[in-house]
Amino acid sequence: MSDFQSINDLMKKGGAKKKTDDVQDLLNQKIKTIRQKGREEDVEKKAKELGVSYINLYGFPVSAESLRVIPETQAREKKLVCFYATPDKIKIAGTDINDEIKELTYQLGEKNHADTELYLISQNSLEYVFKMYANLPVIKPITKDINITQEELDRYQVEMSNIQSLEEKFKNINITDILTLIIASALKLNSSDIHVEAEEKGIAVRYRIDGVLHDVANLPIDQWKRFVSRIKLLAALKINITDKPQDGRVTLKLPSGNIDVRVSTMPTTYGESVVMRILFSGSKGVTFDDLGFYGDSYDRLKREIERPNGMIITTGPTGSGKTTTLYAILRTLNKPGVKIITLEDPVEIKMEGVNQSQVDPTRDYTFAKGLRSILRQDPDICMVGEIRDLETAEIAIQSALTGHLMLSTIHTNSASGALPRFLSMGVKPFLLAPSLNAIIGQRLVRRICPKCIIEDKIDEEKMKRVKEQFEKLPENEKNKIDFNNLKFYKGQGCEFCSGLGYKGRIGIYEIFTMNKEIEEIILTGQTSEYAIQEIAVKNGMVTMVQDGLLKALNKVTTVEEVFRVTE
């Protein structure tokens, strides 16, 4: 009724021709609206039949971030648009709903790590959203790589003889060059982690070299905001968020190849702590023979990893080289005719010929659920990054009992502590005993620098402790030692080791394999770490301390270093 009223109002105004033209335009518009309303009602009805939601997007405020979820070319080809997007949810709409559209919607959700909702819309709504692509701002892509040329590496590294010389170089240098200098210096020193921490009066820069943190510089506090903003920008982190932890990645573009850097930020009292972990691809070259297994320990472990089934467990605190040991074992086992699958958190080193999967607890992809999937993939050998709960432990044990070789880690201080840890999780003793092949306890010690090695004078108290450990060795090892002529060594510091006296690291180990006596103790369920240790030593196990001291006797490491990591 109101439509005809509008037409009557027009008839009363203006001249005859103008009245006729205006009436015709209004009639056309009203007819178009009525037809469009009918089409929208048809689409809404169709949506109900298909069991999906309907929405009219004409006039809907679609953000630029939402439009960018689906590129314009793909949107027009598939007749599909994204009209709503947040970090957790995206809403997709199309003029047709079929299996291809559903699959594409699922893939968009996986790509953006978000839940998806699918809607049916009319052609009019689709065309309305298509027009918005024309006004979409063009964003210049931001590189997330740090390019370091050979000239820059040479310039920053040639004058750096030791850690102490870095402090002077950081003065009077711009933010871009500071970051390049920090990274170039870390590469020269073979640092695994770079720590940049805001303090009350400055910015502390520290490197972790061979497992030990070293202070390398203190920068002016007024440079903090610009410095941390640049790191966040490169690692695709949110610059304006300073009160929550963030994680990201950046790639170092070097003349010799690319190196990934994992960036982590955390709020602290005076700003933020930024840690950059350098993921050296060179670590993937470590072989079983490079690990540092000697004598009987080497032969026993070699024998166990060649068995077709059972579990091999490595133990030790974070940073003790457990994963490196497992990778080295996998590299030995990675042969034609063998399928190997790993489940890791995260995958840091990619291995050719090995199927590697990364867990994601945020998407309910846990070690336990991933391990169930692995066993459906018909593997010969499985590697699980860590056993931390009963469900994962039970699945790992069952797979070891059903013909698979299972490799994993568990957090305990010694090899003998692994058995009580399993039982405390709730693992059934009668399943645990037959599933275990070997348990490895390990630590990493720094190697003496070969360029500046000198004899070390050990004080009486330390020498007494050394002899006590050697006295407890198995007879076949003890007979090789001249107790009247014990000599140990250290590095005095040189340019090659940056004045530290150490260069590189090697593992010290204790390995025990299952025997009847240990199996009987497990079956009673009354295991204690001390009791297991006694039985293992009685059966010829060389402890970590003893293994380290034997390496010190062979000029590999120092007595001080062995006691530092084991006691």
SULGI-V776879 format. One record per pair of residues at least 12 apart in sequence whose C-alpha atoms are under 7 Angstrom apart, sorted by the first residue. I is the first residue (numbers start at 1). J is the second residue. If there is no record, write none. Layout:
# SULGI-V776879
<<I J> <I J>>
This chain:
# SULGI-V776879
<<7 23> <10 23> <40 122> <43 121> <43 122> <47 120> <52 118> <52 119> <52 120> <53 119> <53 120> <54 119> <54 120> <54 121> <55 119> <55 120> <55 121> <56 121> <56 125> <57 125> <58 125> <58 128> <62 83> <62 84> <64 136> <65 85> <66 82> <66 83> <66 84> <66 85> <67 82> <67 83> <69 82> <70 82> <72 133> <79 94> <79 95> <80 93> <80 94> <81 93> <81 94> <87 114> <88 114> <88 115> <89 114> <89 115> <89 116> <90 114> <90 115> <90 116> <90 117> <91 116> <91 117> <91 118> <92 117> <92 118> <92 119> <93 118> <93 119> <93 120> <93 121> <94 119> <94 120> <94 121> <95 120> <95 121> <95 122> <95 123> <96 120> <144 234> <144 235> <144 236> <144 250> <144 251> <145 234> <145 250> <145 251> <145 252> <145 253> <146 251> <146 252> <146 253> <147 252> <147 253> <147 254> <148 253> <148 254> <149 254> <149 255> <150 255> <153 184> <156 181> <156 184> <157 184> <157 185> <157 188> <161 495> <161 498> <162 495> <162 498> <162 499> <163 216> <163 498> <164 216> <166 216> <166 217> <167 216> <167 217> <175 227> <186 207> <190 209> <191 207> <191 208> <191 209> <192 208> <192 209> <192 277> <192 278> <193 207> <193 208> <193 275> <193 276> <193 277> <193 278> <194 206> <194 207> <194 208> <194 275> <194 276> <194 277> <195 207> <195 274> <195 275> <195 276> <196 273> <196 274> <196 275> <197 272> <197 273> <197 274> <198 270> <198 271> <198 272> <198 273> <199 270> <200 270> <201 221> <202 218> <202 219> <202 220> <202 221> <203 218> <203 219> <203 220> <203 221> <203 224> <204 217> <204 218> <204 219> <205 217> <205 218> <210 446> <210 504> <210 505> <234 250> <235 248> <235 249> <235 250> <235 263> <236 248> <242 267> <243 267> <244 266> <244 267> <245 265> <245 266> <245 267> <246 264> <246 265> <246 266> <247 263> <247 264> <247 265> <248 262> <248 263> <248 264> <249 261> <249 262> <249 263> <250 262> <259 279> <259 280> <259 281> <260 278> <260 279> <261 276> <261 277> <261 278> <261 279> <262 276> <262 277> <262 278> <263 275> <263 276> <263 277> <264 276> <279 348> <281 349> <284 349> <286 328> <287 328> <287 331> <288 328> <288 329> <288 332> <291 506> <291 507> <292 506> <292 507> <292 508> <297 511> <304 437> <304 438> <308 403> <308 404> <308 405> <309 400> <309 403> <309 404> <309 405> <310 400> <310 401> <310 404> <310 405> <310 406> <310 435> <310 436> <310 437> <311 400> <311 405> <311 406> <311 407> <311 435> <311 436> <311 437> <311 438> <312 406> <312 407> <312 408> <312 436> <312 437> <312 438> <312 439> <313 407> <313 408> <313 409> <313 438> <313 439> <313 440> <314 408> <314 409> <314 410> <314 439> <314 440> <314 441> <315 409> <315 410> <315 411> <315 412> <315 413> <315 414> <315 415> <315 440> <315 441> <315 442> <316 411> <316 412> <316 413> <316 414> <316 441> <316 442> <316 443> <317 411> <317 412> <317 413> <320 442> <320 443> <320 444> <321 443> <321 444> <322 409> <326 407> <338 380> <339 379> <339 380> <339 381> <340 354> <340 355> <340 379> <340 380> <340 381> <340 382> <341 354> <341 355> <341 356> <341 374> <341 379> <341 381> <341 382> <341 383> <342 355> <342 356> <342 357> <342 382> <342 383> <342 384> <343 356> <343 357> <343 358> <343 359> <343 367> <343 370> <343 383> <343 384> <343 385> <344 357> <344 358> <344 359> <344 384> <344 385> <345 358> <345 359> <345 385> <346 358> <367 392> <368 391> <368 392> <380 404> <380 405> <381 404> <381 405> <381 406> <382 405> <382 406> <382 407> <383 406> <383 407> <383 408> <384 407> <384 408> <385 408> <385 409> <386 408> <386 409> <386 410> <387 408> <387 409> <387 410> <388 410> <389 425> <390 425> <390 426> <390 427> <394 427> <397 432> <397 435> <400 435> <401 435> <414 441> <415 439> <415 440> <415 441> <415 510> <415 511> <416 529> <416 532> <416 533> <417 529> <420 527> <420 528> <420 529> <429 522> <429 523> <429 525> <430 523> <433 519> <433 522> <436 514> <437 513> <437 514> <438 511> <438 512> <438 513> <438 514> <439 511> <439 512> <439 513> <440 509> <440 510> <440 511> <440 512> <441 509> <441 510> <441 511> <442 507> <442 508> <442 509> <442 510> <442 544> <443 507> <443 508> <443 509> <443 565> <444 505> <444 506> <444 507> <444 508> <445 505> <445 506> <445 507> <445 561> <445 562> <446 502> <446 503> <446 504> <446 505> <446 506> <446 557> <446 561> <447 502> <447 503> <447 504> <447 505> <447 506> <447 556> <447 557> <448 490> <448 491> <448 501> <448 502> <448 503> <448 556> <448 557> <448 558> <449 491> <449 497> <449 501> <449 502> <449 503> <452 491> <452 492> <452 493> <452 494> <453 489> <453 490> <453 491> <453 492> <454 489> <454 490> <454 491> <454 492> <455 488> <455 489> <455 490> <456 488> <456 489> <456 490> <469 546> <470 546> <473 542> <474 540> <487 553> <488 552> <488 553> <488 555> <488 558> <489 555> <489 558> <490 558> <508 544> <508 547> <508 548> <509 543> <509 544> <509 547> <510 541> <510 542> <510 543> <510 544> <511 541> <512 536> <512 541> <518 532> <545 562> <545 566> <548 562> <549 562>>
